[in-house]
Amino acid sequence: MTRKERYAFVLDYFKQHAPNAETELIYDNPYQLLVAVILSAQCTDKRVNMTTPAIFEEYPDVEALSHATFDELFPLIRSISYPNNKTKHLIGMAKMVVDKFHGEIPMTVEELVELPGVGRKTANVITSVVDNQPNMAVDTHVFRVAARIGLTLNATTPLATEKQLLEFIPKELVHIAHHWLILHGRYICIARTPKCDECGLKPVCKYYQKNVKPGVKAIG
């Protein structure tokens, strides 16, 4: 089976079984999504969704957040991983958005990564979720799932994974493919004990063929 055929199988499977996949973070606008994504680094979406309502009630927009002090914001996110750094990042992000971007969340990766607490992965999430831009955010789930299935070959960094995925996934599907891979990694292809028996991608999955059913050849 060629990589192109493997990609075609995987994409067709997700089109049929998860046509409306989307982020599990709860948000109403780009400001709220940016706050949520910054908080979600090395933290579960469930925990973030429990935390953000109080933040958005106290700081309903980026202007309000830009005036927050560390001592005011920290108690609202202390249950999140790395609360010290994330408190500083959120305030710094808000100040820069107000001062440099006139209070509007920028919508290019290049501009977003200028903001405190925003790396390439976060910038790709924001632009793909808000604007359907063909940017592939690679988190631990995407990195793991893409390698296990065989969508990526010898990709040792998130950037290498991103480049290989973008090479084979049609532009119009990139924004939703990001969610397909994340959710598959979160609920089926989990890190320690993947639920291979429940997975519809077994016929083309290299991990399954090698580790679960050795000797079983892939389709094609």
For each residue, the residues with C-beta under 8 A, 3 or more apart:
1: 5 6 204 218 219 220
2: 5 6 220
3: 6 7 150 151 153 168
4: 7 8 168
5: 1 2 8 9 204 220
6: 1 2 3 9 10 149 150 151 204 218
7: 3 4 10 11 151 168 169
8: 4 5 11 12
9: 5 6 12 13 201 203 204 219
10: 6 7 13 14 149 151 201 204
11: 7 8 14 15 169 170 173 177
12: 8 9 15 16
13: 9 10 16 17 200 201
14: 10 11 17 18 21 176 177 180 184
15: 11 12 18 19
16: 12 13 19
17: 13 14 200
18: 14 15 21 179 180 183
19: 15 16
20:
21: 14 18 176 179 180 183
22: 129 176 179
23: 27 33 45 125 129 179
24: 45 46 49 183
25: 33 36 37 40 45 48 49
26: 36 49 52
27: 23 32 33 36 52
28: 32
29: 32 33
30: 33 34 105 107 126 130
31: 34 35 61 62 65 105
32: 27 28 29 35 36 52 56
33: 23 25 27 29 30 36 37 125 126 129 130
34: 30 31 37 38 93 105 118 122 126
35: 31 32 38 39 52 55 56 65 90
36: 25 26 27 32 33 39 40 48 49 52
37: 25 33 34 40 41 122 125 126
38: 34 35 41 86 89 90 93 117 118 122
39: 35 36 43 48 51 52 77 80 86 90
40: 25 36 37 43 44 45 48
41: 37 38 81 82 86 117 122
42: 81 82
43: 39 40 47 48 80 81
44: 40 47 48
45: 23 24 25 40 48 49
46: 24 49 50
47: 43 44 50 51 79 80
48: 25 36 39 40 43 44 45 51 52 80
49: 24 25 26 36 45 46 52
50: 46 47 53 79
51: 39 47 48 54 55 76 77 79 80
52: 26 27 32 35 36 39 48 49 55 56
53: 50 56 57
54: 51 57 58 76
55: 35 51 52 58 59 73 76 77
56: 32 35 52 53 59 60
57: 53 54 60
58: 54 55 64 68 72 76
59: 55 56 64 65 68 73 94
60: 56 57 64
61: 31 64 65 103
62: 31 65 66 94 97 98 103 105
63: 66 67 94 98 103
64: 58 59 60 61 67 68
65: 31 35 59 61 62 68 73 90 91 94
66: 62 63 91 94 95 97 98
67: 63 64
68: 58 59 64 65 72 73 90 91 94
69: 72 73 91
70: 73 74 87 88 91
71: 74 75
72: 58 68 69 75
73: 55 59 65 68 69 70 76 77 87 90 91
74: 70 71 77 78 83 84 87
75: 71 72 78
76: 51 54 55 58 73
77: 39 51 55 73 74 80 83 86 87 90
78: 74 75 83
79: 47 50 51 83
80: 39 43 47 48 51 77 83 86
81: 41 42 43 86
82: 41 42 85 86
83: 74 77 78 79 80 86 87
84: 74 87 88
85: 82 88 89 117
86: 38 39 41 77 80 81 82 83 89 90 117
87: 70 73 74 77 83 84 90 91
88: 70 84 85 91 92 116 117
89: 38 85 86 92 93 116 117 118
90: 35 38 39 65 68 73 77 86 87 93 94 117
91: 65 66 68 69 70 73 87 88 94 95
92: 88 89 95 96 115 116 117
93: 34 38 89 90 96 97 115 116 117 118
94: 59 62 63 65 66 68 90 91 97 98
95: 66 91 92 98 99
96: 92 93 99 100 101 114 115 116
97: 62 66 93 94 100 101 103 104 105 106 115
98: 62 63 66 94 95 101 102 103
99: 95 96
100: 96 97 114
101: 96 97 98 104 105 106 111
102: 98
103: 61 62 63 97 98
104: 97 101
105: 30 31 34 62 97 101 112 126 130
106: 97 101 111 112 115
107: 30 111 112 126 127 130 131 133
108: 111 112 127
109: 112 113 120 123 124 127 135
110: 113 114
111: 101 106 107 108 114 115
112: 105 106 107 108 109 115 118 122 123 126 127
113: 109 110 118 119 120 123
114: 96 100 110 111 118
115: 92 93 96 97 106 111 112 118
116: 88 89 92 93 96
117: 38 41 85 86 88 89 90 92 93 122
118: 34 38 89 93 112 113 114 115 122 123 126
119: 113 122 123
120: 109 113 123 124 158 159
121: 124 125 137 138 139 158
122: 34 37 38 41 112 117 118 119 125 126 137
123: 109 112 113 118 119 120 126 127 135
124: 109 120 121 127 128 135 136 137 138 162 178
125: 23 33 37 121 122 128 129 137 178
126: 30 33 34 37 105 107 112 118 122 123 129 130
127: 107 108 109 112 123 124 130 131 133 135
128: 124 125 131 132 133 134 135 136 137 174 175 178
129: 22 23 33 125 126 175
130: 30 33 105 107 126 127
131: 107 127 128
132: 128 175
133: 107 127 128 175
134: 128 166 171 172 174 175
135: 109 123 124 127 128 174 175
136: 124 128 142 162 165 166 169 174 177 178
137: 121 122 124 125 128 142 162 178
138: 121 124 142 143 146 158 159 161 162 165
139: 121 142 143 158 182
140: 143 144 185 191
141: 144 145 181 182 184 185 186 189
142: 136 137 138 139 145 146 161 165 178 181 182 185
143: 138 139 140 146 147 155 158 161
144: 140 141 147 148 185 189 191
145: 141 142 148 149 151 181 184 185 189
146: 138 142 143 149 151 152 155 161 164 165 181
147: 143 144 150 151 152 155 161
148: 144 145 189 194 205 206 207
149: 6 10 145 146 189 201 204 205 206 207
150: 3 6 147 153 204 205 206 207
151: 3 6 7 10 145 146 147 164 165 168
152: 146 147 155 160 161 164 165
153: 3 150 164
154:
155: 143 146 147 152 160 161 164
156: 160
157: 160 161
158: 120 121 138 139 143 161 162
159: 120 138 162 163
160: 152 155 156 157 163 164
161: 138 142 143 146 147 152 155 157 158 164 165
162: 124 136 137 138 158 159 165 166
163: 159 160 166 167
164: 146 151 152 153 155 160 161 167 168
165: 136 138 142 146 151 152 161 162 168 169 174 177
166: 134 136 162 163 169 174
167: 163 164
168: 3 4 7 151 164 165
169: 7 11 136 165 166 173 174 177
170: 11 173 174
171: 134 174
172: 134
173: 11 169 170 176 177
174: 128 134 135 136 165 166 169 170 171 177 178
175: 128 129 132 133 134 135 178 179
176: 14 21 22 173 179 180
177: 11 14 136 165 169 173 174 180 181
178: 124 125 128 136 137 142 174 175 181 182
179: 18 21 22 23 175 176 182 183
180: 14 18 21 176 177 183 184
181: 141 142 145 146 177 178 184 185
182: 139 141 142 178 179 185 186
183: 18 21 24 179 180 186 187
184: 14 141 145 180 181 187 188 189 201
185: 140 141 142 144 145 181 182 188 189 190 191
186: 141 182 183 190
187: 183 184 190 195
188: 184 185 194 195 198 199
189: 141 144 145 148 149 184 185 194 195 199
190: 185 186 187 193 194 195
191: 140 144 185 194
192:
193: 190
194: 148 188 189 190 191 199 207
195: 187 188 189 190 198 199
196: 199 202 205 207 208 212
197:
198: 188 195
199: 188 189 194 195 196 202 205 208
200: 13 17
201: 9 10 13 149 184 204 205 208
202: 196 199 205 208 212 213
203: 9 218 219
204: 1 5 6 9 10 149 150 201 218 219
205: 148 149 150 196 199 201 202 208 209 218
206: 148 149 150 209 210 218
207: 148 149 150 194 196 210 211 212
208: 196 199 201 202 205 211 212 213 216
209: 205 206 212 213 214 216 217 218
210: 206 207 214
211: 207 208 214
212: 196 202 207 208 209
213: 202 208 209 216
214: 209 210 211
215:
216: 208 209 213
217: 209
218: 1 6 203 204 205 206 209
219: 1 9 203 204
220: 1 2 5
